[in-house]
Amino acid sequence: MNLIEKIKSYLFNYTFIEPLAAGESYSTNIKVKKNFDKSIWAGKISNPLPDILENFRGTGKQYIRTVDFRDMDHRAMLGFRLAKLAGLKSLQTRIVPLKRVENFDEDSIKHEKIDDNIFLTEFKGQSLTSYLQSKSFATIETSDIRNKDEVIKSFVFNLWIGNYDNKDKDYLVDEANNLISIDYHLLGPGFRSDLGLALGAWGEAFDINSPPDTGWCIGNGELLNYLKTHTKDWRPFEQSIKRVNSISKLQVRFAMRGLEFYKQGTMENINDSFFDFLFERKVRLEETIRTWIDAGCPLTPLPKDDGIL
């Protein structure tokens, strides 16, 4: 390595440290260190959504996912940018070429890559699930998490952007006991059949008109339990809805800068449709949340039946 290459490596590259959540995620997750300032980052190398799982959950049947989305890193970047505008706790993120991660064996990736990039998020704290267990807190309510209202803010925000892939493990608790959402890879429109549907968990389509679908904007764990106990006080929901509605079209256009979104299985750009999707959902937030609460906060079973043969 010559002097110029050494300087570039020092300034711009990262060094692989260890795997993260091995075997627990559809994608490959690793921990890396930035060479320049020694900061620690979590990296996700995304797997495209088409997949076949044999003997799905011991049923003796296949689970076949035929949808094809390969713009998830850009969806995630938009999610993080919009989260800041909505007043949520957030983290620094960036997309860099995978070749800039030194000492990482790409042959260790056991799946197809959507591209040759890696999505990096600054590494902080621990997952909500691990935090509650390690501190022996039975619930979020009894925990020492400082910003418990983030649960309601996040639920409203996820519904706005169409993030139907929310789980307790998709939240961190940082060193200051703040709750932070970290996963926005599955969100927004793009289904050929209907651009009003959102891409959610298992690569399935989720409908804002379906109350059981709405539940996956908060998940099926402790976050959901906390939300259920606070549904009688509408004020936090109202405040969060107002914050989302205060985000201007100019701010959203700026948040979409440099990002490209595509229709399922094609290279047809849907940036304008994505923009319309967000503003059409804004006016539906209160109605949709009240309908979900009145229905008893339901959750549709996942994965939906259309993937199982």
Sequence and secondary structure as in RCSB ss.txt:
>XXXX:A:sequence
MNLIEKIKSYLFNYTFIEPLAAGESYSTNIKVKKNFDKSIWAGKISNPLPDILENFRGTGKQYIRTVDFRDMDHR
AMLGFRLAKLAGLKSLQTRIVPLKRVENFDEDSIKHEKIDDNIFLTEFKGQSLTSYLQSKSFATIETSDIRNKDE
VIKSFVFNLWIGNYDNKDKDYLVDEANNLISIDYHLLGPGFRSDLGLALGAWGEAFDINSPPDTGWCIGNGELLN
YLKTHTKDWRPFEQSIKRVNSISKLQVRFAMRGLEFYKQGTMENINDSFFDFLFERKVRLEETIRTWIDAGCPLT
PLPKDDGIL
>XXXX:A:secstr
  HHHHHHHHHH EEEEEEESTTTSSSEEEEEEETTT  EEEEEE   S EEESSGGGSSS EEE      HHHH
HHHHHHHHHHTT     EEEEEGGGEET  GGG  S  SSSEEEEEE  SEEHHHHHHHTT SSSTTS  S TTH
HHHHHHHHHHHT     GGGEEE TTS EEE   SS S   TT TTSEE GGG EE TT HHHHGGGT SSHHHH
HHHTTTT  HHHHHHHHHHHT  HHHHHHHTTT   B TTS  B HHHHHHHHHHHHTTHHHHHHHHHHTTS   
 SS GGGB 
